[in-house]
Amino acid sequence: MASPNNIGNQILDAVQDAVSSQDYRALQSTIEHSLGTAAENIGKGLAQASNGIRRAQEEYAKEMQRKQQQATMQTLYAKTGGRRAASIAMAGWGGVIAVPCLLGAGVLSISGMAFLIVPPILFAAGGAALALAGIRKLSLVKRFENYRDTIGVREHCTIEELAAATASQPKAVLKNVKKMLGKGLFKQAALDDSETMLIMTREGYRQYREAQMEAQHRRHQQNLAQSVAPEIGEKKPLTPEAHALLARGEAYIARIRASNDAIEGEAISKKIDQIEHVVRTIFDRAAEQPQVIDDLGKLMDYYLPTTVKLLDAYRDLDAQPVQGENILSSKREIEATLDTLSTAFEKLLDSIFRDMAWDVSSDISVLRTVLAQEGLIDSPLTPQSSPTLRL
């Protein structure tokens, strides 16, 4: 890079030559070239400085995110170093006790002193039990570490997801999770009522309980309305499976609402509001008409989990202190996908109400036929712009 002194000297030399020769034709081009070189060098320097600042900001953001994740992990999970060391020590001491005692019992038996082998065998059995307990504790610690790495800093995780990540059976994972909860390895976590999801934070569990209470209150109001208006028709009671599905739906709605509260931005908030409103209407309809529940398979298995996952990702991106182009691009893609999901939810809701529309249309058709038979209106077969009531 040319220094300012060199550029200044070039300009001074060009001016001196022009004055000495009285020929100023090349002076302007010389000065422009020198200044252009200087501007180019300055631009390169600024670009390098800007890149350096950007890299420093990105590194700082990554470091802050890493520290935040570490702090969150400490609030969610117990440390395993001490438990691991204790488990290894138990297994080791158990082996130290069991192996010599077994060897001693064998020597006594071979030597014809079998009446003395009872104490060594008892000690060997105790050592073996201690070693087995240590191995089981160590195995549980390793499983916990695998679960911890799978869940990370998320607010919830399904038992099926943990089973898939660790190549285990869901029943075995659920059993392990219950042991870990009992031993305090998960500091804040709790299972949902159906024991299919592990909710990682007290706040998340509080929201889940509120959603459950809200759903229970809504069902109570519906049952009360049915009891005071029996002429409307009795409704079949919901099955336990239907109750569980509606409870899961309420939990998803609570997650969507929590994400909406955490995400800033009016445009994205309106998208989330619309999704929550449509999903809420779907589940209200399902609670009133349980036969609709059979049509909610994809909603529960794919659409809602995908929506919650996208909103969690958007929350993480939106919380970053530096909003680079990659982050902004990812946020735009998520916003566009939310529009697609909102349309899908609206179509699902419309299809749910299609049967009602058919029933209403059928009732109107029957009513017109009866009125025509009674001579109160023209026959439905008579072309009319609208039915005329005869009084």
BALOBA-1460 file (C-alpha; in Angstrom, 3 decimals):
// residues 391
<rec num="1" residu="m" x="0.000" y="0.000" z="0.000"/>
<rec num="2" residu="a" x="1.352" y="3.383" z="-1.001"/>
<rec num="3" residu="s" x="1.848" y="5.715" z="1.949"/>
<rec num="4" residu="p" x="0.319" y="9.225" z="2.034"/>
<rec num="5" residu="n" x="3.842" y="10.688" z="1.947"/>
<rec num="6" residu="n" x="4.658" y="8.874" z="-1.317"/>
<rec num="7" residu="i" x="1.414" y="10.030" z="-2.908"/>
<rec num="8" residu="g" x="2.035" y="13.583" z="-1.737"/>
<rec num="9" residu="n" x="5.563" y="13.498" z="-3.163"/>
<rec num="10" residu="q" x="4.180" y="12.219" z="-6.487"/>
<rec num="11" residu="i" x="1.759" y="15.143" z="-6.681"/>
<rec num="12" residu="l" x="4.453" y="17.678" z="-5.712"/>
<rec num="13" residu="d" x="6.836" y="16.265" z="-8.298"/>
<rec num="14" residu="a" x="4.115" y="16.421" z="-10.983"/>
<rec num="15" residu="v" x="3.348" y="20.047" z="-10.125"/>
<rec num="16" residu="q" x="7.056" y="20.965" z="-10.112"/>
<rec num="17" residu="d" x="7.593" y="19.314" z="-13.493"/>
<rec num="18" residu="a" x="4.601" y="21.138" z="-14.968"/>
<rec num="19" residu="v" x="5.812" y="24.491" z="-13.640"/>
<rec num="20" residu="s" x="9.354" y="23.914" z="-14.837"/>
<rec num="21" residu="s" x="8.313" y="22.799" z="-18.307"/>
<rec num="22" residu="q" x="5.299" y="25.083" z="-18.561"/>
<rec num="23" residu="d" x="3.423" y="21.989" z="-19.819"/>
<rec num="24" residu="y" x="0.323" y="21.335" z="-17.705"/>
<rec num="25" residu="r" x="-1.336" y="18.803" z="-19.998"/>
<rec num="26" residu="a" x="-0.290" y="15.734" z="-17.977"/>
<rec num="27" residu="l" x="-0.743" y="17.368" z="-14.569"/>
<rec num="28" residu="q" x="-4.454" y="16.608" z="-14.177"/>
<rec num="29" residu="s" x="-4.148" y="12.945" z="-15.194"/>
<rec num="30" residu="t" x="-1.178" y="12.500" z="-12.873"/>
<rec num="31" residu="i" x="-3.037" y="13.981" z="-9.908"/>
<rec num="32" residu="e" x="-6.176" y="11.965" z="-10.667"/>
<rec num="33" residu="h" x="-4.158" y="8.777" z="-10.908"/>
<rec num="34" residu="s" x="-2.400" y="9.477" z="-7.613"/>
<rec num="35" residu="l" x="-5.637" y="10.336" z="-5.829"/>
<rec num="36" residu="g" x="-7.352" y="7.284" z="-7.344"/>
<rec num="37" residu="t" x="-4.570" y="5.061" z="-6.050"/>
<rec num="38" residu="a" x="-4.887" y="6.664" z="-2.641"/>
<rec num="39" residu="a" x="-8.669" y="6.210" z="-2.617"/>
<rec num="40" residu="e" x="-8.313" y="2.579" z="-3.667"/>
<rec num="41" residu="n" x="-5.800" y="1.916" z="-0.900"/>
<rec num="42" residu="i" x="-7.999" y="3.635" z="1.641"/>
<rec num="43" residu="g" x="-10.984" y="1.590" z="0.459"/>
<rec num="44" residu="k" x="-9.027" y="-1.629" z="0.849"/>
<rec num="45" residu="g" x="-7.944" y="-0.596" z="4.312"/>
<rec num="46" residu="l" x="-11.506" y="0.233" z="5.331"/>
<rec num="47" residu="a" x="-12.787" y="-3.052" z="3.891"/>
<rec num="48" residu="q" x="-10.162" y="-4.995" z="5.825"/>
<rec num="49" residu="a" x="-11.005" y="-3.098" z="8.987"/>
<rec num="50" residu="s" x="-14.725" y="-3.677" z="8.428"/>
<rec num="51" residu="n" x="-14.171" y="-7.396" z="7.880"/>
<rec num="52" residu="g" x="-12.084" y="-7.530" z="11.020"/>
<rec num="53" residu="i" x="-14.791" y="-5.791" z="13.036"/>
<rec num="54" residu="r" x="-17.460" y="-8.097" z="11.586"/>
<rec num="55" residu="r" x="-15.431" y="-11.197" z="12.417"/>
<rec num="56" residu="a" x="-14.823" y="-9.885" z="15.914"/>
<rec num="57" residu="q" x="-18.549" y="-9.246" z="16.367"/>
<rec num="58" residu="e" x="-19.394" y="-12.735" z="15.123"/>
<rec num="59" residu="e" x="-16.823" y="-14.306" z="17.425"/>
<rec num="60" residu="y" x="-18.148" y="-12.243" z="20.311"/>
<rec num="61" residu="a" x="-21.721" y="-13.305" z="19.534"/>
<rec num="62" residu="k" x="-20.671" y="-16.962" z="19.343"/>
<rec num="63" residu="e" x="-18.795" y="-16.680" z="22.621"/>
<rec num="64" residu="m" x="-21.755" y="-15.015" z="24.322"/>
<rec num="65" residu="q" x="-24.086" y="-17.677" z="22.937"/>
<rec num="66" residu="r" x="-21.737" y="-20.416" z="24.138"/>
<rec num="67" residu="k" x="-21.575" y="-18.907" z="27.624"/>
<rec num="68" residu="q" x="-25.335" y="-18.504" z="27.702"/>
<rec num="69" residu="q" x="-25.806" y="-22.119" z="26.681"/>
<rec num="70" residu="q" x="-23.345" y="-23.236" z="29.357"/>
<rec num="71" residu="a" x="-25.215" y="-21.234" z="31.977"/>
<rec num="72" residu="t" x="-28.519" y="-22.690" z="30.819"/>
<rec num="73" residu="m" x="-27.111" y="-26.226" z="30.845"/>
<rec num="74" residu="q" x="-25.983" y="-25.715" z="34.446"/>
<rec num="75" residu="t" x="-29.515" y="-24.733" z="35.453"/>
<rec num="76" residu="l" x="-31.059" y="-27.734" z="33.696"/>
<rec num="77" residu="y" x="-28.662" y="-30.604" z="34.382"/>
<rec num="78" residu="a" x="-26.708" y="-31.910" z="37.355"/>
<rec num="79" residu="k" x="-22.956" y="-32.376" z="37.021"/>
<rec num="80" residu="t" x="-21.896" y="-35.941" z="36.388"/>
<rec num="81" residu="g" x="-18.194" y="-35.866" z="37.265"/>
<rec num="82" residu="g" x="-18.653" y="-36.803" z="40.918"/>
<rec num="83" residu="r" x="-21.289" y="-39.431" z="40.157"/>
<rec num="84" residu="r" x="-19.108" y="-40.975" z="37.484"/>
<rec num="85" residu="a" x="-16.101" y="-41.136" z="39.822"/>
<rec num="86" residu="a" x="-18.193" y="-42.655" z="42.615"/>
<rec num="87" residu="s" x="-19.640" y="-45.269" z="40.259"/>
<rec num="88" residu="i" x="-16.192" y="-46.250" z="39.001"/>
<rec num="89" residu="a" x="-14.911" y="-46.452" z="42.575"/>
<rec num="90" residu="m" x="-17.823" y="-48.713" z="43.597"/>
<rec num="91" residu="a" x="-17.233" y="-51.019" z="40.651"/>
<rec num="92" residu="g" x="-13.490" y="-51.097" z="41.289"/>
<rec num="93" residu="w" x="-13.720" y="-51.771" z="45.033"/>
<rec num="94" residu="g" x="-16.358" y="-54.391" z="44.393"/>
<rec num="95" residu="g" x="-13.950" y="-56.194" z="42.070"/>
<rec num="96" residu="v" x="-11.089" y="-55.809" z="44.547"/>
<rec num="97" residu="i" x="-13.209" y="-57.471" z="47.235"/>
<rec num="98" residu="a" x="-14.865" y="-60.153" z="45.126"/>
<rec num="99" residu="v" x="-11.933" y="-61.545" z="43.141"/>
<rec num="100" residu="p" x="-9.514" y="-62.327" z="46.061"/>
<rec num="101" residu="c" x="-12.351" y="-63.767" z="48.148"/>
<rec num="102" residu="l" x="-13.364" y="-66.071" z="45.310"/>
<rec num="103" residu="l" x="-9.772" y="-67.152" z="44.833"/>
<rec num="104" residu="g" x="-9.420" y="-67.760" z="48.561"/>
<rec num="105" residu="a" x="-12.585" y="-69.837" z="48.650"/>
<rec num="106" residu="g" x="-11.254" y="-71.918" z="45.760"/>
<rec num="107" residu="v" x="-7.947" y="-72.518" z="47.519"/>
<rec num="108" residu="l" x="-9.708" y="-73.557" z="50.735"/>
<rec num="109" residu="s" x="-11.970" y="-75.917" z="48.824"/>
<rec num="110" residu="i" x="-9.026" y="-77.555" z="47.043"/>
<rec num="111" residu="s" x="-7.084" y="-77.813" z="50.312"/>
<rec num="112" residu="g" x="-9.854" y="-79.785" z="51.963"/>
<rec num="113" residu="m" x="-10.949" y="-76.974" z="54.261"/>
<rec num="114" residu="a" x="-14.369" y="-76.475" z="52.708"/>
<rec num="115" residu="f" x="-15.858" y="-75.659" z="56.112"/>
<rec num="116" residu="l" x="-13.946" y="-72.372" z="56.017"/>
<rec num="117" residu="i" x="-15.161" y="-71.155" z="52.596"/>
<rec num="118" residu="v" x="-18.449" y="-69.606" z="53.797"/>
<rec num="119" residu="p" x="-16.981" y="-66.249" z="54.956"/>
<rec num="120" residu="p" x="-14.942" y="-65.713" z="51.740"/>
<rec num="121" residu="i" x="-17.989" y="-66.543" z="49.615"/>
<rec num="122" residu="l" x="-20.128" y="-64.080" z="51.565"/>
<rec num="123" residu="f" x="-17.497" y="-61.363" z="51.122"/>
<rec num="124" residu="a" x="-17.234" y="-62.242" z="47.420"/>
<rec num="125" residu="a" x="-21.013" y="-61.945" z="47.024"/>
<rec num="126" residu="g" x="-20.962" y="-58.544" z="48.737"/>
<rec num="127" residu="g" x="-18.116" y="-57.366" z="46.505"/>
<rec num="128" residu="a" x="-19.934" y="-58.600" z="43.399"/>
<rec num="129" residu="a" x="-23.093" y="-56.753" z="44.483"/>
<rec num="130" residu="l" x="-21.059" y="-53.579" z="45.065"/>
<rec num="131" residu="a" x="-19.397" y="-53.899" z="41.644"/>
<rec num="132" residu="l" x="-22.749" y="-54.516" z="39.938"/>
<rec num="133" residu="a" x="-24.269" y="-51.475" z="41.649"/>
<rec num="134" residu="g" x="-21.336" y="-49.351" z="40.499"/>
<rec num="135" residu="i" x="-21.678" y="-50.596" z="36.923"/>
<rec num="136" residu="r" x="-25.416" y="-49.822" z="36.913"/>
<rec num="137" residu="k" x="-24.840" y="-46.336" z="38.300"/>
<rec num="138" residu="l" x="-22.146" y="-45.697" z="35.700"/>
<rec num="139" residu="s" x="-24.448" y="-46.948" z="32.938"/>
<rec num="140" residu="l" x="-27.200" y="-44.598" z="34.124"/>
<rec num="141" residu="v" x="-24.774" y="-41.663" z="34.144"/>
<rec num="142" residu="k" x="-23.712" y="-42.443" z="30.567"/>
<rec num="143" residu="r" x="-27.343" y="-42.660" z="29.435"/>
<rec num="144" residu="f" x="-28.076" y="-39.360" z="31.161"/>
<rec num="145" residu="e" x="-25.172" y="-37.709" z="29.337"/>
<rec num="146" residu="n" x="-26.540" y="-39.017" z="26.021"/>
<rec num="147" residu="y" x="-29.999" y="-37.651" z="26.838"/>
<rec num="148" residu="r" x="-28.471" y="-34.343" z="27.919"/>
<rec num="149" residu="d" x="-26.543" y="-34.004" z="24.656"/>
<rec num="150" residu="t" x="-29.697" y="-34.793" z="22.666"/>
<rec num="151" residu="i" x="-31.917" y="-32.285" z="24.484"/>
<rec num="152" residu="g" x="-29.400" y="-29.451" z="24.911"/>
<rec num="153" residu="v" x="-31.035" y="-26.171" z="25.936"/>
<rec num="154" residu="r" x="-34.453" y="-26.910" z="24.473"/>
<rec num="155" residu="e" x="-37.542" y="-26.496" z="26.609"/>
<rec num="156" residu="h" x="-38.979" y="-29.933" z="25.860"/>
<rec num="157" residu="c" x="-38.178" y="-33.266" z="24.210"/>
<rec num="158" residu="t" x="-40.324" y="-36.293" z="23.480"/>
<rec num="159" residu="i" x="-39.507" y="-39.745" z="24.810"/>
<rec num="160" residu="e" x="-39.671" y="-41.075" z="21.248"/>
<rec num="161" residu="e" x="-37.005" y="-38.580" z="20.151"/>
<rec num="162" residu="l" x="-34.678" y="-39.685" z="22.950"/>
<rec num="163" residu="a" x="-35.319" y="-43.304" z="22.022"/>
<rec num="164" residu="a" x="-34.495" y="-42.650" z="18.370"/>
<rec num="165" residu="a" x="-31.339" y="-40.683" z="19.247"/>
<rec num="166" residu="t" x="-30.012" y="-43.436" z="21.530"/>
<rec num="167" residu="a" x="-31.289" y="-46.456" z="19.549"/>
<rec num="168" residu="s" x="-33.392" y="-47.575" z="22.525"/>
<rec num="169" residu="q" x="-36.976" y="-48.619" z="23.147"/>
<rec num="170" residu="p" x="-39.319" y="-45.834" z="24.349"/>
<rec num="171" residu="k" x="-40.324" y="-47.903" z="27.400"/>
<rec num="172" residu="a" x="-36.681" y="-48.285" z="28.439"/>
<rec num="173" residu="v" x="-36.044" y="-44.569" z="27.921"/>
<rec num="174" residu="l" x="-39.097" y="-43.659" z="30.008"/>
<rec num="175" residu="k" x="-37.897" y="-45.943" z="32.802"/>
<rec num="176" residu="n" x="-34.429" y="-44.360" z="32.715"/>
<rec num="177" residu="v" x="-35.862" y="-40.833" z="32.685"/>
<rec num="178" residu="k" x="-37.943" y="-41.583" z="35.770"/>
<rec num="179" residu="k" x="-34.828" y="-42.838" z="37.569"/>
<rec num="180" residu="m" x="-32.924" y="-39.721" z="36.558"/>
<rec num="181" residu="l" x="-35.733" y="-37.479" z="37.762"/>
<rec num="182" residu="g" x="-35.759" y="-39.323" z="41.077"/>
<rec num="183" residu="k" x="-32.011" y="-38.861" z="41.493"/>
<rec num="184" residu="g" x="-32.143" y="-35.163" z="40.602"/>
<rec num="185" residu="l" x="-30.074" y="-35.428" z="37.428"/>
<rec num="186" residu="f" x="-32.649" y="-33.236" z="35.682"/>
<rec num="187" residu="k" x="-32.818" y="-30.187" z="37.936"/>
<rec num="188" residu="q" x="-36.097" y="-28.690" z="36.718"/>
<rec num="189" residu="a" x="-37.648" y="-31.224" z="34.360"/>
<rec num="190" residu="a" x="-40.942" y="-33.079" z="34.682"/>
<rec num="191" residu="l" x="-42.947" y="-35.491" z="32.549"/>
<rec num="192" residu="d" x="-46.272" y="-34.492" z="31.063"/>
<rec num="193" residu="d" x="-49.446" y="-36.315" z="32.089"/>
<rec num="194" residu="s" x="-49.245" y="-38.786" z="29.220"/>
<rec num="195" residu="e" x="-45.539" y="-39.465" z="29.958"/>
<rec num="196" residu="t" x="-44.637" y="-38.896" z="26.322"/>
<rec num="197" residu="m" x="-42.788" y="-35.583" z="26.714"/>
<rec num="198" residu="l" x="-40.079" y="-34.308" z="29.052"/>
<rec num="199" residu="i" x="-40.617" y="-30.628" z="29.874"/>
<rec num="200" residu="m" x="-37.224" y="-29.204" z="30.834"/>
<rec num="201" residu="t" x="-37.983" y="-25.978" z="32.741"/>
<rec num="202" residu="r" x="-40.273" y="-25.032" z="35.604"/>
<rec num="203" residu="e" x="-41.662" y="-22.174" z="33.498"/>
<rec num="204" residu="g" x="-42.437" y="-24.549" z="30.639"/>
<rec num="205" residu="y" x="-44.156" y="-26.942" z="33.030"/>
<rec num="206" residu="r" x="-46.137" y="-24.055" z="34.527"/>
<rec num="207" residu="q" x="-47.367" y="-23.101" z="31.061"/>
<rec num="208" residu="y" x="-48.250" y="-26.736" z="30.398"/>
<rec num="209" residu="r" x="-50.258" y="-26.948" z="33.635"/>
<rec num="210" residu="e" x="-52.057" y="-23.702" z="32.805"/>
<rec num="211" residu="a" x="-52.960" y="-25.100" z="29.392"/>
<rec num="212" residu="q" x="-54.243" y="-28.279" z="31.037"/>
<rec num="213" residu="m" x="-56.324" y="-26.285" z="33.519"/>
<rec num="214" residu="e" x="-57.678" y="-24.118" z="30.709"/>
<rec num="215" residu="a" x="-58.663" y="-27.197" z="28.711"/>
<rec num="216" residu="q" x="-60.263" y="-28.755" z="31.796"/>
<rec num="217" residu="h" x="-62.194" y="-25.555" z="32.477"/>
<rec num="218" residu="r" x="-63.392" y="-25.452" z="28.876"/>
<rec num="219" residu="r" x="-64.551" y="-29.068" z="29.070"/>
<rec num="220" residu="h" x="-66.324" y="-28.314" z="32.332"/>
<rec num="221" residu="q" x="-68.163" y="-25.408" z="30.740"/>
<rec num="222" residu="q" x="-69.133" y="-27.562" z="27.783"/>
<rec num="223" residu="n" x="-70.424" y="-30.318" z="30.051"/>
<rec num="224" residu="l" x="-72.381" y="-27.758" z="32.043"/>
<rec num="225" residu="a" x="-73.935" y="-26.357" z="28.880"/>
<rec num="226" residu="q" x="-74.954" y="-29.849" z="27.813"/>
<rec num="227" residu="s" x="-76.544" y="-30.576" z="31.199"/>
<rec num="228" residu="v" x="-78.752" y="-27.465" z="31.102"/>
<rec num="229" residu="a" x="-79.689" y="-27.877" z="27.440"/>
<rec num="230" residu="p" x="-80.401" y="-31.609" z="26.914"/>
<rec num="231" residu="e" x="-82.708" y="-30.870" z="24.007"/>
<rec num="232" residu="i" x="-79.713" y="-30.051" z="21.891"/>
<rec num="233" residu="g" x="-78.711" y="-33.687" z="22.022"/>
<rec num="234" residu="e" x="-76.379" y="-35.701" z="24.178"/>
<rec num="235" residu="k" x="-72.767" y="-35.872" z="23.208"/>
<rec num="236" residu="k" x="-70.647" y="-38.953" z="23.562"/>
<rec num="237" residu="p" x="-68.025" y="-38.650" z="26.319"/>
<rec num="238" residu="l" x="-64.466" y="-38.180" z="25.194"/>
<rec num="239" residu="t" x="-62.231" y="-41.223" z="25.328"/>
<rec num="240" residu="p" x="-58.947" y="-41.113" z="27.288"/>
<rec num="241" residu="e" x="-57.113" y="-40.996" z="23.959"/>
<rec num="242" residu="a" x="-59.156" y="-37.972" z="22.885"/>
<rec num="243" residu="h" x="-58.475" y="-36.232" z="26.210"/>
<rec num="244" residu="a" x="-54.745" y="-36.904" z="25.780"/>
<rec num="245" residu="l" x="-54.780" y="-35.551" z="22.215"/>
<rec num="246" residu="l" x="-56.615" y="-32.377" z="23.249"/>
<rec num="247" residu="a" x="-54.177" y="-31.904" z="26.136"/>
<rec num="248" residu="r" x="-51.253" y="-32.210" z="23.731"/>
<rec num="249" residu="g" x="-52.953" y="-29.683" z="21.492"/>
<rec num="250" residu="e" x="-53.302" y="-27.236" z="24.386"/>
<rec num="251" residu="a" x="-49.617" y="-27.698" z="25.184"/>
<rec num="252" residu="y" x="-48.692" y="-26.882" z="21.571"/>
<rec num="253" residu="i" x="-50.893" y="-23.780" z="21.669"/>
<rec num="254" residu="a" x="-49.178" y="-22.676" z="24.890"/>
<rec num="255" residu="r" x="-45.781" y="-23.135" z="23.195"/>
<rec num="256" residu="i" x="-46.934" y="-21.069" z="20.200"/>
<rec num="257" residu="r" x="-48.193" y="-18.305" z="22.501"/>
<rec num="258" residu="a" x="-44.931" y="-18.316" z="24.487"/>
<rec num="259" residu="s" x="-42.922" y="-17.975" z="21.272"/>
<rec num="260" residu="n" x="-45.137" y="-15.097" z="20.170"/>
<rec num="261" residu="d" x="-44.482" y="-13.333" z="23.479"/>
<rec num="262" residu="a" x="-40.737" y="-13.810" z="23.123"/>
<rec num="263" residu="i" x="-40.390" y="-12.807" z="19.453"/>
<rec num="264" residu="e" x="-40.292" y="-9.131" z="18.596"/>
<rec num="265" residu="g" x="-41.704" y="-7.725" z="15.372"/>
<rec num="266" residu="e" x="-45.267" y="-6.798" z="14.482"/>
<rec num="267" residu="a" x="-45.402" y="-8.676" z="11.160"/>
<rec num="268" residu="i" x="-44.229" y="-12.033" z="12.526"/>
<rec num="269" residu="s" x="-46.479" y="-11.572" z="15.576"/>
<rec num="270" residu="k" x="-49.531" y="-11.247" z="13.323"/>
<rec num="271" residu="k" x="-48.590" y="-14.482" z="11.533"/>
<rec num="272" residu="i" x="-48.273" y="-16.316" z="14.848"/>
<rec num="273" residu="d" x="-51.552" y="-14.805" z="16.123"/>
<rec num="274" residu="q" x="-53.352" y="-16.115" z="13.051"/>
<rec num="275" residu="i" x="-51.864" y="-19.599" z="13.450"/>
<rec num="276" residu="e" x="-52.794" y="-19.711" z="17.147"/>
<rec num="277" residu="h" x="-56.355" y="-18.549" z="16.399"/>
<rec num="278" residu="v" x="-56.940" y="-21.163" z="13.683"/>
<rec num="279" residu="v" x="-55.377" y="-23.989" z="15.723"/>
<rec num="280" residu="r" x="-57.440" y="-22.978" z="18.749"/>
<rec num="281" residu="t" x="-60.617" y="-23.088" z="16.625"/>
<rec num="282" residu="i" x="-59.686" y="-26.550" z="15.330"/>
<rec num="283" residu="f" x="-59.302" y="-27.953" z="18.842"/>
<rec num="284" residu="d" x="-62.488" y="-26.247" z="20.038"/>
<rec num="285" residu="r" x="-64.316" y="-27.959" z="17.194"/>
<rec num="286" residu="a" x="-62.650" y="-31.291" z="18.068"/>
<rec num="287" residu="a" x="-63.746" y="-30.945" z="21.707"/>
<rec num="288" residu="e" x="-67.334" y="-30.320" z="20.603"/>
<rec num="289" residu="q" x="-67.373" y="-33.000" z="17.926"/>
<rec num="290" residu="p" x="-65.022" y="-35.875" z="18.918"/>
<rec num="291" residu="q" x="-65.454" y="-37.555" z="15.541"/>
<rec num="292" residu="v" x="-63.273" y="-34.776" z="14.134"/>
<rec num="293" residu="i" x="-60.306" y="-36.056" z="16.166"/>
<rec num="294" residu="d" x="-59.714" y="-38.862" z="13.665"/>
<rec num="295" residu="d" x="-58.881" y="-36.199" z="11.056"/>
<rec num="296" residu="l" x="-56.139" y="-34.566" z="13.156"/>
<rec num="297" residu="g" x="-53.373" y="-37.118" z="12.634"/>
<rec num="298" residu="k" x="-51.120" y="-34.985" z="10.420"/>
<rec num="299" residu="l" x="-51.831" y="-31.910" z="12.524"/>
<rec num="300" residu="m" x="-50.539" y="-33.612" z="15.681"/>
<rec num="301" residu="d" x="-47.760" y="-35.694" z="14.136"/>
<rec num="302" residu="y" x="-46.283" y="-33.176" z="11.703"/>
<rec num="303" residu="y" x="-47.799" y="-29.713" z="11.319"/>
<rec num="304" residu="l" x="-47.794" y="-28.602" z="14.967"/>
<rec num="305" residu="p" x="-44.384" y="-30.108" z="15.892"/>
<rec num="306" residu="t" x="-42.922" y="-28.467" z="12.775"/>
<rec num="307" residu="t" x="-44.520" y="-25.126" z="13.667"/>
<rec num="308" residu="v" x="-43.157" y="-25.232" z="17.221"/>
<rec num="309" residu="k" x="-39.710" y="-26.257" z="15.979"/>
<rec num="310" residu="l" x="-39.617" y="-23.381" z="13.490"/>
<rec num="311" residu="l" x="-40.742" y="-20.886" z="16.138"/>
<rec num="312" residu="d" x="-38.043" y="-22.152" z="18.537"/>
<rec num="313" residu="a" x="-35.446" y="-21.676" z="15.792"/>
<rec num="314" residu="y" x="-36.783" y="-18.198" z="15.018"/>
<rec num="315" residu="r" x="-36.574" y="-17.262" z="18.708"/>
<rec num="316" residu="d" x="-32.916" y="-18.343" z="18.806"/>
<rec num="317" residu="l" x="-32.116" y="-16.394" z="15.633"/>
<rec num="318" residu="d" x="-34.033" y="-13.314" z="16.769"/>
<rec num="319" residu="a" x="-32.167" y="-13.290" z="20.086"/>
<rec num="320" residu="q" x="-28.729" y="-13.036" z="18.469"/>
<rec num="321" residu="p" x="-27.042" y="-9.681" z="19.155"/>
<rec num="322" residu="v" x="-25.672" y="-9.482" z="15.609"/>
<rec num="323" residu="q" x="-28.200" y="-9.951" z="12.805"/>
<rec num="324" residu="g" x="-26.003" y="-10.984" z="9.874"/>
<rec num="325" residu="e" x="-27.226" y="-11.834" z="6.391"/>
<rec num="326" residu="n" x="-27.370" y="-15.575" z="7.107"/>
<rec num="327" residu="i" x="-29.557" y="-14.997" z="10.164"/>
<rec num="328" residu="l" x="-31.839" y="-12.579" z="8.319"/>
<rec num="329" residu="s" x="-32.151" y="-14.990" z="5.387"/>
<rec num="330" residu="s" x="-33.062" y="-17.867" z="7.707"/>
<rec num="331" residu="k" x="-35.668" y="-15.709" z="9.451"/>
<rec num="332" residu="r" x="-37.221" y="-14.773" z="6.104"/>
<rec num="333" residu="e" x="-37.418" y="-18.433" z="5.106"/>
<rec num="334" residu="i" x="-39.105" y="-19.319" z="8.403"/>
<rec num="335" residu="e" x="-41.607" y="-16.461" z="7.989"/>
<rec num="336" residu="a" x="-42.494" y="-17.697" z="4.504"/>
<rec num="337" residu="t" x="-42.918" y="-21.244" z="5.817"/>
<rec num="338" residu="l" x="-45.205" y="-19.963" z="8.577"/>
<rec num="339" residu="d" x="-47.427" y="-18.464" z="5.865"/>
<rec num="340" residu="t" x="-47.586" y="-21.891" z="4.214"/>
<rec num="341" residu="l" x="-48.451" y="-23.589" z="7.493"/>
<rec num="342" residu="s" x="-51.109" y="-20.983" z="8.248"/>
<rec num="343" residu="t" x="-52.752" y="-21.712" z="4.891"/>
<rec num="344" residu="a" x="-52.613" y="-25.447" z="5.624"/>
<rec num="345" residu="f" x="-54.256" y="-24.933" z="9.022"/>
<rec num="346" residu="e" x="-57.007" y="-22.819" z="7.454"/>
<rec num="347" residu="k" x="-57.698" y="-25.501" z="4.831"/>
<rec num="348" residu="l" x="-57.819" y="-28.143" z="7.552"/>
<rec num="349" residu="l" x="-60.310" y="-26.048" z="9.522"/>
<rec num="350" residu="d" x="-62.402" y="-25.524" z="6.401"/>
<rec num="351" residu="s" x="-62.471" y="-29.260" z="5.729"/>
<rec num="352" residu="i" x="-63.571" y="-29.902" z="9.320"/>
<rec num="353" residu="f" x="-66.564" y="-27.595" z="8.855"/>
<rec num="354" residu="r" x="-67.400" y="-29.095" z="5.449"/>
<rec num="355" residu="d" x="-69.544" y="-31.823" z="6.999"/>
<rec num="356" residu="m" x="-71.491" y="-29.187" z="8.924"/>
<rec num="357" residu="a" x="-72.089" y="-27.274" z="5.696"/>
<rec num="358" residu="w" x="-73.380" y="-30.432" z="4.026"/>
<rec num="359" residu="d" x="-75.700" y="-31.128" z="6.971"/>
<rec num="360" residu="v" x="-77.075" y="-27.583" z="6.897"/>
<rec num="361" residu="s" x="-77.603" y="-27.767" z="3.124"/>
<rec num="362" residu="s" x="-79.413" y="-31.075" z="3.509"/>
<rec num="363" residu="d" x="-81.643" y="-29.689" z="6.279"/>
<rec num="364" residu="i" x="-82.553" y="-26.665" z="4.144"/>
<rec num="365" residu="s" x="-83.370" y="-28.891" z="1.188"/>
<rec num="366" residu="v" x="-85.620" y="-31.112" z="3.302"/>
<rec num="367" residu="l" x="-87.315" y="-28.071" z="4.845"/>
<rec num="368" residu="r" x="-88.103" y="-26.623" z="1.431"/>
<rec num="369" residu="t" x="-89.511" y="-29.942" z="0.251"/>
<rec num="370" residu="v" x="-91.791" y="-30.213" z="3.294"/>
<rec num="371" residu="l" x="-92.982" y="-26.624" z="2.900"/>
<rec num="372" residu="a" x="-93.700" y="-27.262" z="-0.767"/>
<rec num="373" residu="q" x="-95.681" y="-30.395" z="0.090"/>
<rec num="374" residu="e" x="-97.735" y="-28.359" z="2.540"/>
<rec num="375" residu="g" x="-98.376" y="-25.805" z="-0.189"/>
<rec num="376" residu="l" x="-96.663" y="-23.051" z="1.771"/>
<rec num="377" residu="i" x="-94.068" y="-22.338" z="-0.900"/>
<rec num="378" residu="d" x="-93.638" y="-23.159" z="-4.566"/>
<rec num="379" residu="s" x="-92.290" y="-26.591" z="-5.395"/>
<rec num="380" residu="p" x="-88.476" y="-26.858" z="-5.358"/>
<rec num="381" residu="l" x="-88.782" y="-28.117" z="-8.943"/>
<rec num="382" residu="t" x="-90.448" y="-24.868" z="-10.033"/>
<rec num="383" residu="p" x="-87.781" y="-22.472" z="-11.333"/>
<rec num="384" residu="q" x="-87.800" y="-19.495" z="-8.983"/>
<rec num="385" residu="s" x="-85.187" y="-16.964" z="-8.103"/>
<rec num="386" residu="s" x="-86.106" y="-17.410" z="-4.438"/>
<rec num="387" residu="p" x="-88.752" y="-19.377" z="-2.490"/>
<rec num="388" residu="t" x="-91.991" y="-17.454" z="-1.896"/>
<rec num="389" residu="l" x="-93.760" y="-18.115" z="1.404"/>
<rec num="390" residu="r" x="-97.515" y="-18.310" z="1.157"/>
<rec num="391" residu="l" x="-99.364" y="-17.007" z="4.218"/>
